[in-house]
Every structure is written in C-alpha cells, then in structure tokens.
Amino acid sequence: MVTRARSFPPFRSTWLAPAMLAIAAPMLVGAQGVPAWAGEQFAQLTIHERLIIRIPRMSPARSRVAVPVWREKKGPRCIEMRSLTGAAIGGENDVDLVVDGVKRVRAKLDDECSAVNFASGFYLRPTSDGKICAGRDVIRARTGASCAIDRFRRLVAAN
C-alpha cells in the first residue's frame, strides 16, 4: 500500500492566489512611483573610542638608573589626551603622566583613592574637547575602580 504525503492544512489553488494577492496588495498600492531614494544604500556606523594607558611594572633589579627626585610646581588645568605617552605611580594618591615623551605632570587623585589600584593600567574616556581636565574627568582602573582627578601639578627635576 502506498501512502501519499499530504500537507497540513491542505492547500488548494482556489484560495491560495487570493491570499497572496491580499498580502501583496498594500505594497503594490503604496508603490505608485519610484521614491527619490531608490537605488541608494544606507548604513549606520557607530565608533566607540577608548584611550588606554598601561603603567609599566618595573622591578628594582631591572631599574639600575637612579630615580630622579621631583619637585611639584603649579600645573595646568587640562592636558591634551593625544599628548599623553605614558604613566607611572608617583605616590600614594598620585599618578605621574608623561606628556610628549619628556615632561611629567602629576595627577593628584581624591583622598579616598589609592594609586595602587592603577598599577595594572587605567582608562581615560575620550571627551568632546580631547582634553583630560582636573575637577571634571575621572580615570578608571582595569580592576573597576574609578577616581576623580583633583588637580594637576607640573614636575621638575630637583637636581
């Protein structure tokens, strides 16, 4: 005995054509002319920027150069983010930023923030003006901690 495979529900040509026409009719009525944007392709692109500065870890055995003694002077209110080239831990609540490869600026953090949180690196969120400013911006540790920058101090060698 041979059994026939039947589709469920059984489709009959008597109602299939009117059903297709009923579905397509609103699209056909709306397409009275060719729209001005026909043939154009649209796309959306979202760019997220993040500036990552990692603080290098240096063991005492590797650093044979004498560490300079720094004196703090009055610093700027803001620093251009693109001029940052490195960072180091400066003190208990301080992170020293290397600017343009030669100058140093000390970022004084809030009293409750410890610079040790930033030993493995930190993040700066890009701003619309491209600057990091004291009293406005925060630095975020890779561990999840974040600290506000109270002020910047320019560092000069004491020697």
Backbone torsions as a table, in degrees:
resi	resn	phi	psi	omega
1	MET	NA	134.9	-178.6
2	VAL	-104.7	129.4	176.7
3	THR	-106.3	144.2	179.4
4	ARG	-98.0	138.8	175.6
5	ALA	-81.9	125.7	179.4
6	ARG	-114.9	141.7	176.7
7	SER	-81.9	148.3	-179.2
8	PHE	-119.4	125.5	-5.7
9	PRO	-73.9	156.7	-178.0
10	PRO	-65.4	124.4	179.8
11	PHE	-91.4	130.1	178.5
12	ARG	-120.0	143.3	-179.1
13	SER	-65.9	-14.8	-178.5
14	THR	-69.4	-29.9	179.7
15	TRP	-116.0	-7.2	-179.0
16	LEU	-69.5	-45.9	-179.1
17	ALA	-64.0	-45.7	177.5
18	PRO	-63.4	-34.1	179.0
19	ALA	-66.3	-43.7	178.4
20	MET	-63.3	-40.4	178.7
21	LEU	-65.4	-38.5	179.5
22	ALA	-65.8	-34.9	178.8
23	ILE	-73.5	-41.0	-175.3
24	ALA	-84.1	-16.9	-175.3
25	ALA	-59.7	-46.6	-179.8
26	PRO	-60.7	-33.2	179.0
27	MET	-71.2	-37.0	-179.3
28	LEU	-72.0	-36.5	179.8
29	VAL	-67.7	-38.3	-178.8
30	GLY	-72.8	-19.5	-177.6
31	ALA	-95.7	63.4	-178.4
32	GLN	-78.5	-31.0	178.3
33	GLY	-141.0	171.0	178.6
34	VAL	-82.8	121.9	-179.3
35	PRO	-65.2	158.5	-177.4
36	ALA	-64.6	-26.9	-177.0
37	TRP	-93.5	6.9	-179.3
38	ALA	-60.9	136.1	179.2
39	GLY	89.0	-11.0	178.3
40	GLU	-87.1	149.9	175.2
41	GLN	-116.1	138.5	-180.0
42	PHE	-117.8	146.6	177.4
43	ALA	-147.2	155.4	177.1
44	GLN	-123.0	134.6	-178.9
45	LEU	-127.4	126.4	177.3
46	THR	-115.2	127.2	-179.0
47	ILE	-112.4	126.5	175.7
48	HIS	-111.1	126.0	-179.3
49	GLU	-108.4	147.3	175.5
50	ARG	-148.8	129.2	177.1
51	LEU	-99.4	120.5	-177.6
52	ILE	-112.1	126.2	175.3
53	ILE	-118.4	120.8	178.1
54	ARG	-103.8	133.6	179.1
55	ILE	-86.9	123.5	-179.6
56	PRO	-72.1	140.6	174.8
57	ARG	-91.9	128.0	178.3
58	MET	-124.4	124.3	177.7
59	SER	-80.9	154.5	-179.6
60	PRO	-58.6	-31.1	-179.6
61	ALA	-68.6	-31.9	-177.7
62	ARG	-79.9	-28.1	-176.7
63	SER	-96.6	98.3	-178.9
64	ARG	-96.7	-6.4	179.4
65	VAL	-83.0	140.0	179.0
66	ALA	-64.3	133.0	179.7
67	VAL	-76.4	125.5	-179.0
68	PRO	-69.4	152.3	175.2
69	VAL	-93.4	129.2	-175.6
70	TRP	-106.0	142.1	171.1
71	ARG	-109.7	139.9	-179.8
72	GLU	-91.3	135.5	174.6
73	LYS	-123.0	171.2	177.6
74	LYS	-59.6	133.7	-176.1
75	GLY	-111.9	175.6	179.5
76	PRO	-75.4	164.6	174.8
77	ARG	-82.0	-35.0	-178.1
78	CYS	-133.6	155.8	177.5
79	ILE	-131.5	138.2	175.7
80	GLU	-66.6	128.4	-179.2
81	MET	-63.3	-36.4	-176.9
82	ARG	-69.3	-15.3	179.9
83	SER	-88.2	-7.1	178.9
84	LEU	-73.8	129.6	-179.4
85	THR	-120.8	-9.0	179.6
86	GLY	-179.9	179.3	-179.6
87	ALA	-156.8	158.8	176.9
88	ALA	-152.1	157.4	177.1
89	ILE	-76.5	125.8	-176.1
90	GLY	-100.3	-27.6	-178.4
91	GLY	-172.3	-165.3	-176.6
92	GLU	-63.0	-42.1	-179.4
93	ASN	-121.4	26.7	-173.8
94	ASP	-127.8	141.2	171.3
95	VAL	-123.7	123.7	179.3
96	ASP	-89.2	125.6	179.1
97	LEU	-102.8	133.0	175.9
98	VAL	-92.5	122.8	-175.8
99	VAL	-111.8	128.7	179.6
100	ASP	54.9	25.8	174.6
101	GLY	80.0	-12.4	-176.3
102	VAL	-130.7	-34.7	-177.4
103	LYS	-88.5	153.2	176.5
104	ARG	-123.0	139.1	176.2
105	VAL	-130.8	130.0	-179.4
106	ARG	-93.4	124.7	175.3
107	ALA	-92.0	113.9	178.2
108	LYS	-85.9	120.6	-177.0
109	LEU	-92.5	169.1	175.6
110	ASP	-54.4	156.4	-179.1
111	ASP	-63.1	-33.5	-177.7
112	GLU	-83.5	-2.0	179.8
113	CYS	-96.9	139.7	177.0
114	SER	-109.8	135.2	-179.7
115	ALA	-68.0	-17.6	178.9
116	VAL	-61.6	-29.0	177.7
117	ASN	-60.0	-22.3	-174.4
118	PHE	-102.8	15.0	-178.3
119	ALA	-65.6	-28.4	-179.0
120	SER	-95.9	7.1	177.8
121	GLY	117.3	169.0	178.1
122	PHE	-152.5	167.8	-177.0
123	TYR	-116.6	146.8	171.4
124	LEU	-121.2	128.9	178.1
125	ARG	-82.5	125.5	179.7
126	PRO	-59.5	141.5	179.2
127	THR	-110.6	166.0	-177.6
128	SER	-66.4	-29.3	-179.9
129	ASP	-92.6	-3.2	177.3
130	GLY	74.5	18.5	-178.4
131	LYS	-122.6	155.4	169.6
132	ILE	-109.5	124.0	-172.6
133	CYS	-120.1	143.3	175.5
134	ALA	-70.9	143.1	-179.6
135	GLY	79.7	-4.7	-179.0
136	ARG	-124.8	-46.8	-171.2
137	ASP	-100.1	160.3	177.6
138	VAL	-124.6	155.4	171.3
139	ILE	-108.9	144.3	-176.1
140	ARG	-116.2	128.7	178.3
141	ALA	-79.2	156.7	177.4
142	ARG	-68.1	-18.8	178.7
143	THR	-81.1	-9.7	179.5
144	GLY	111.6	-14.8	179.6
145	ALA	-72.7	153.1	175.2
146	SER	-140.1	143.4	-177.9
147	CYS	-136.5	139.8	176.2
148	ALA	-80.3	149.9	177.3
149	ILE	-93.9	118.3	179.7
150	ASP	-74.0	-49.5	-178.4
151	ARG	-162.5	165.4	174.6
152	PHE	-109.2	143.9	175.0
153	ARG	-127.6	130.8	177.7
154	ARG	-76.7	136.1	-179.4
155	LEU	-106.5	134.1	174.8
156	VAL	-127.9	146.7	-179.7
157	ALA	-66.9	136.0	-178.5
158	ALA	-78.1	-18.4	-177.3
159	ASN	-77.1	NA	NA
